[in-house]
Amino acid sequence: MRIVSLLASGTELVCALGAGEMLVGRSHECDTPEWVKRLPAVSRPTFDVTGSSAEIDRLVRSRLAAGEPLYEVDEKLLVELAPDVLITQTHCEVCAVTPGDIARGLPSALCRRQVVTLRAGTLEGILSGFVEVARVLDRESRGRDFARECRDRVGSVRKRTRGLRRPRVACLEWTDPIFAMGNWGPELVDAAGGESLLATPGGHSTTTPWEAVVQADPEVLVVAPCGYPMERTLPEMPALAARAGWSALTAVKAGRVYVADGNRYFNRSGPSAFETAEILAEMLHPEAFEPRHESRCWVPYRS
C-alpha cells in the first residue's frame, strides 16, 4: 500500500501505527518524525508564510474572501507517486490541505483513490480518526490499542491533578489578531488541572478582543500560535507585551506566562496532542510535575 499524507498529524499517525514504510509523499508541513522530511512534498502554501502574524492573517483573509485556495497540490507529482490512500482533513481550511484543494483539477488517474478525511475538533474525535485511518491501512487492532494508550495518557494526568487547586488559564492560538484556543485545547487544560478561559471545548478557535483577555485576567497565560514553533513565537512576544493592560495581568505579575510549541503539541490533531496534557500540567502545577518538557516544548516568558 502506498500512502500520501497531506496532513502533518496524519503523517505522524501513520508512523505511530508502524506503517511509515508505506509513505511515499507528504505535505510541506509534515516534519515528524524527522526522517519524513526526505519524502517528496506534494503541496505548498499559495501565500507568503514568512511574515508576521498580522501579515499572515491579512493574506489569509484576503485569499479566503476572494475564494482563492490557501494551498496548492502538485498534481503531476501526485500522479507519479501513485498513492493508494490520500490522508487529508476538513476541520480547518486555514491549517492544512483539504479535499477541496485536492479536487481542483484532480486527474482522473487519482479519482478512484481512497481519501481518508480527518475531522477532529475534540480529543475523542481525534481518536476516532486514528481508528479510521488504522482501519483503512488494515491495522485496525493496532489503531484501537493506540487510541486506548493515548486516552490513558491523558487520563493519567487528569488523575494526578485531581484535588489540586485549578488556576485560571488562557491559551492563545494567534497573537495578531488574538485568537483564543478552542477545539481540544480546553479539554487539555481541564485534564492538566486548570480552568480554561475564553474558549469552549470542541468549539472553533475564534478572534478574541484583547480586552476580553484583560478582563478574564488569567493566572496562567500560554501562547502557542498555530503552526509556530517556539523559536518563531518568541520574537513576536514583545508586541503582545506592549498591549494595554499587559503588565496588570495576574499571569504577568506572577511570572506565569509561557511560550509553547503550538505547531506540534497544541494545534496538531495527531499523537503529539496526547502529550500536551503533561506539558500543560508542568506549567500549571510545578509542585507536582517535573519540568521534563521545559526548553524543548515550552519556556517561561519574561517581558
Secondary structure as GFF3:
##gff-version 3
##sequence-region A 1 303
A	DSSP	beta_strand	3	5	.	.	.	ID=ss1
A	DSSP	alpha_helix	8	16	.	.	.	ID=ss2
A	DSSP	three_ten_helix	20	22	.	.	.	ID=ss3
A	DSSP	beta_strand	23	26	.	.	.	ID=ss4
A	DSSP	three_ten_helix	34	38	.	.	.	ID=ss5
A	DSSP	beta_strand	43	45	.	.	.	ID=ss6
A	DSSP	alpha_helix	53	65	.	.	.	ID=ss7
A	DSSP	beta_strand	71	73	.	.	.	ID=ss8
A	DSSP	alpha_helix	75	81	.	.	.	ID=ss9
A	DSSP	beta_strand	85	89	.	.	.	ID=ss10
A	DSSP	alpha_helix	99	103	.	.	.	ID=ss11
A	DSSP	three_ten_helix	108	110	.	.	.	ID=ss12
A	DSSP	beta_strand	114	118	.	.	.	ID=ss13
A	DSSP	alpha_helix	123	136	.	.	.	ID=ss14
A	DSSP	alpha_helix	140	161	.	.	.	ID=ss15
A	DSSP	beta_strand	168	175	.	.	.	ID=ss16
A	DSSP	beta_strand	178	180	.	.	.	ID=ss17
A	DSSP	alpha_helix	185	191	.	.	.	ID=ss18
A	DSSP	beta_strand	195	196	.	.	.	ID=ss19
A	DSSP	beta_strand	206	207	.	.	.	ID=ss20
A	DSSP	alpha_helix	210	216	.	.	.	ID=ss21
A	DSSP	beta_strand	220	223	.	.	.	ID=ss22
A	DSSP	alpha_helix	230	233	.	.	.	ID=ss23
A	DSSP	three_ten_helix	234	236	.	.	.	ID=ss24
A	DSSP	alpha_helix	237	241	.	.	.	ID=ss25
A	DSSP	three_ten_helix	246	248	.	.	.	ID=ss26
A	DSSP	alpha_helix	250	253	.	.	.	ID=ss27
A	DSSP	beta_strand	257	260	.	.	.	ID=ss28
A	DSSP	pi_helix	262	266	.	.	.	ID=ss29
A	DSSP	three_ten_helix	271	275	.	.	.	ID=ss30
A	DSSP	alpha_helix	276	284	.	.	.	ID=ss31
A	DSSP	beta_strand	298	300	.	.	.	ID=ss32
###
